[in-house]
Amino acid sequence: MQSPIVNRIRQDLAWQFPEAVMTSFDAPLFGGWLAGERNSARYDKKLINSSGLGLEAEVIHSAKAICELRVSTRIEPKRNRVKNALGTALGEIFDREKVQSRPIKLVRSQIASRAVDWLFTLVKELVTSNN
C-alpha cells in the first residue's frame, strides 16, 4: 500500500521502531496493532527490544487514519443486488468507483446519494403524472 500517510509513517518508524519499517501495512495485524486496535505480543516484544526511540502519538494517529481509510477489497456479490434497471445502474457506478480504489465508505455514500436523487425524481414524476 502506497500513500503519503504510509510514507510518513515509514519515515517516522525509521527512528522510532526501525525493525518494523519494512513490515507491510497490508498485513492487518501490524496495521491494527500500530493503530492500537489489535493486540500482538510479537510486535509488543519487538518494540520493547527495539533500537528505536519508541512510538509517538503521531504515528499511532496516522495508523488509525489508514485503518479508517483502507479500501475494501471484498467484492460485493452481484447476486445480492436489486434486479431492475435502477439496481443495475447503481451497481455499475459502484463497480466503476471500486476499480478506482476509492474508500468504500465514500463509494457507498455516493451511491446512496445518487439513489436518493433518482428516488425523488421518480416520486416527483409520479406525483405530477397523477395530478
C-alpha positions as CSV (number, residue, x, y, z in Angstrom):
1,M,0.0,0.0,0.0
2,Q,1.4,3.4,-1.0
3,S,0.2,6.7,0.1
4,P,1.6,9.9,1.7
5,I,0.4,8.7,5.1
6,V,2.1,5.4,4.8
7,N,5.3,7.1,3.5
8,R,5.3,9.4,6.5
9,I,4.7,6.5,8.9
10,R,7.7,4.7,7.4
11,Q,9.9,7.8,7.8
12,D,8.9,8.1,11.5
13,L,9.3,4.3,12.1
14,A,12.8,4.5,10.8
15,W,13.9,6.2,14.0
16,Q,11.0,5.2,16.4
17,F,10.8,1.4,15.6
18,P,13.3,0.6,12.8
19,E,12.7,-3.1,13.0
20,A,9.1,-2.6,11.6
21,V,9.9,-0.2,8.8
22,M,9.6,-2.8,6.1
23,T,6.6,-4.5,7.6
24,S,3.6,-4.3,5.1
25,F,0.7,-2.2,6.0
26,D,-1.4,-4.7,4.1
27,A,-0.9,-7.1,6.9
28,P,-4.0,-6.5,9.1
29,L,-2.2,-7.5,12.3
30,F,0.6,-4.9,12.0
31,G,-1.6,-2.1,10.9
32,G,-4.2,-2.8,13.6
33,W,-1.5,-3.2,16.2
34,L,0.2,0.1,15.2
35,A,-3.2,1.8,15.4
36,G,-3.9,0.4,18.8
37,E,-6.9,-1.6,17.5
38,R,-5.3,-5.1,17.9
39,N,-3.1,-6.8,20.4
40,S,0.1,-8.5,19.3
41,A,2.6,-10.0,21.8
42,R,5.0,-10.4,18.9
43,Y,5.1,-6.7,18.0
44,D,5.0,-5.6,21.7
45,K,8.1,-7.7,22.3
46,K,9.8,-6.3,19.2
47,L,9.0,-2.8,20.3
48,I,10.5,-3.4,23.8
49,N,13.7,-4.8,22.3
50,S,13.8,-2.2,19.5
51,S,16.8,0.0,19.0
52,G,14.4,2.9,18.2
53,L,13.2,5.6,20.4
54,G,9.6,4.3,20.8
55,L,6.3,5.1,19.1
56,E,5.0,8.6,19.2
57,A,1.3,9.6,19.2
58,E,1.5,10.9,15.6
59,V,2.4,7.5,14.2
60,I,-0.4,5.9,16.1
61,H,-2.9,8.6,14.9
62,S,-1.7,8.2,11.3
63,A,-2.0,4.4,11.6
64,K,-5.6,4.9,12.8
65,A,-6.3,7.1,9.7
66,I,-5.0,4.3,7.4
67,C,-7.3,1.8,9.1
68,E,-10.3,4.1,8.6
69,L,-9.4,5.0,5.0
70,R,-8.5,1.5,3.9
71,V,-10.2,0.5,0.8
72,S,-12.4,-2.6,1.0
73,T,-11.2,-5.2,-1.4
74,R,-14.1,-7.5,-0.7
75,I,-16.2,-8.0,-3.8
76,E,-19.8,-7.2,-3.3
77,P,-21.7,-10.2,-4.5
78,K,-23.6,-9.2,-7.6
79,R,-26.3,-11.8,-6.8
80,N,-27.4,-9.6,-3.8
81,R,-28.1,-6.6,-6.0
82,V,-31.6,-5.4,-6.9
83,K,-32.7,-6.9,-10.2
84,N,-34.1,-3.9,-12.0
85,A,-32.8,-1.0,-14.1
86,L,-32.1,1.1,-11.1
87,G,-30.2,-1.7,-9.3
88,T,-28.2,-2.3,-12.5
89,A,-27.3,1.4,-12.9
90,L,-26.3,1.7,-9.3
91,G,-24.3,-1.5,-9.5
92,E,-22.4,-0.2,-12.5
93,I,-21.5,3.0,-10.7
94,F,-20.4,1.0,-7.6
95,D,-18.1,-1.2,-9.7
96,R,-16.6,1.7,-11.5
97,E,-15.9,3.5,-8.3
98,K,-14.3,0.4,-6.6
99,V,-12.0,-0.1,-9.6
100,Q,-10.6,3.4,-9.0
101,S,-9.7,2.3,-5.4
102,R,-11.8,4.8,-3.6
103,P,-12.6,4.3,0.1
104,I,-15.6,2.0,0.4
105,K,-17.4,4.4,2.7
106,L,-17.1,7.2,0.2
107,V,-18.3,4.9,-2.6
108,R,-21.3,3.8,-0.6
109,S,-22.3,7.4,0.4
110,Q,-22.1,8.5,-3.3
111,I,-24.2,5.5,-4.4
112,A,-26.8,6.3,-1.6
113,S,-26.8,10.0,-2.6
114,R,-27.4,9.1,-6.3
115,A,-30.1,6.6,-5.4
116,V,-31.9,9.2,-3.3
117,D,-31.7,11.7,-6.1
118,W,-33.2,9.2,-8.5
119,L,-35.9,8.3,-6.0
120,F,-37.0,11.9,-5.6
121,T,-37.1,12.3,-9.3
122,L,-39.2,9.2,-9.7
123,V,-41.6,10.3,-6.9
124,K,-41.9,13.8,-8.5
125,E,-42.8,12.3,-11.8
126,L,-45.4,10.0,-10.2
127,V,-47.0,12.9,-8.3
128,T,-47.1,15.2,-11.4
129,S,-48.5,12.5,-13.6
130,N,-51.3,11.7,-11.1
131,N,-52.4,15.4,-10.9
